[in-house]
């Protein structure tokens, strides 16, 4: 792709998929900030994967794709799910691994649902209801007619996929929306499948209220055209706040237990403020900076890391543009012309110390000036901000070009396989 050679840093997402014919595939997508300061995504490739799914085999397949594009040395990080073979693969490739946050949230909600008994019972019953309407032509037609009679949108019921919690949310949401039509249709059919009771429907409604913010977070973090790496920390904090707030006013005992389980699972599984690349991305987003952190010690640690990175850029620039000979001091004019200068070692150390102190001061001033700038309104993109401040904060600008292209999830790869699944279905 034209222009890729000019990109200084990229992030990769990777995933594997098995078709209905049991053919396995590996895909890699590449993410970077282009010359117009927009997020760009390129599909590196999809390759058939007949080998066993070991970390070594995955590494070899990825290396082939990376060599074709010539960008291996520019990879900032690799985002995948938390599978042990993917984590080990990143280690073998000597790449920084970042867990897909959508996958982490999936684990949080799935576990919370599993340890909430009544909602598990409702899930089991609604699975049976949905399966009945999907398997019976007569039942499907009766539901459609009933929806029309009640003036309700003619929508199909949704069956959940065991591995994806958001499908559970979508199933319960659709079931609640269609509760009148489903109840009436079931009542008119001679089948021993009772509809959900009024009490159960109320439980579904309040559990949906608790789960709604997680669905919102999942959608927002999976966007490809907006910066998402900087949102992981603030979104987790807002989820914790939102759930705790809803629990404080929740009357339904099942929904309250679900909320408490969600809070517990987030605390156990989501230590995102300790992931350095996410913490630095958050600070580099002018809409969040240090305010988004729940623990200010973590925020200040991220600021220190950013200051240290700025210092490296300043020193690198200084090394290529500055070459200052030791200053001649009074009474040493003869020695100054002599190659055997008595003061050479001390003068060079003093000069080096002076340069380091100046560079540290410059890096600190640049970071602190940025942090004292007004916060960017949340709806405005951070890349547009940095595009207009590349000369004001030149070293921070270089860092934003590295840390803000990283997607928060591996959903871009999953979308590739989702489309592939649709194509396969068309071919069948």
Secondary structure, 3 states (H helix, E strand, C coil): CCCHHHCCCEEEEEEEEECCCCCEEEEEEEEEECCCCCEEEEEEEEEECCCCCCHHHHHHHHHHHHHHHCCHHHEEEEEECCCHHHHHHHHHCCCCEEECHHHHHHHHHHHHHHCCHHHHHHHHHHHHHHHHHHHCHHHHHHHHHHHHHHCCCCCCCCCCCCCCHHHHHHHHHHHHHCHHHHHHHHHCCCCCCCCCCHHHHHHHHHHHHHHHHHHHHHHHHCCCCCCCCCHHHHHHHHHHHHHHHHHHCCCCHHHHHHHHHHHHHHHHHCCHHHCHHHHHHHHCCCCCCCCCCCCHHHHHHHHHHHHHHHHHHHHHHHHHHCCCCCCCCCCCHHHHHCCCCCCHHHHHHHHHHHHHHHHHHHHHHHHHHHHHCCCCCCCCCHHHHHHCCCCCCHHHHHHHHHHCCCCCCCHHHHHHHHHHHHHHHHHC
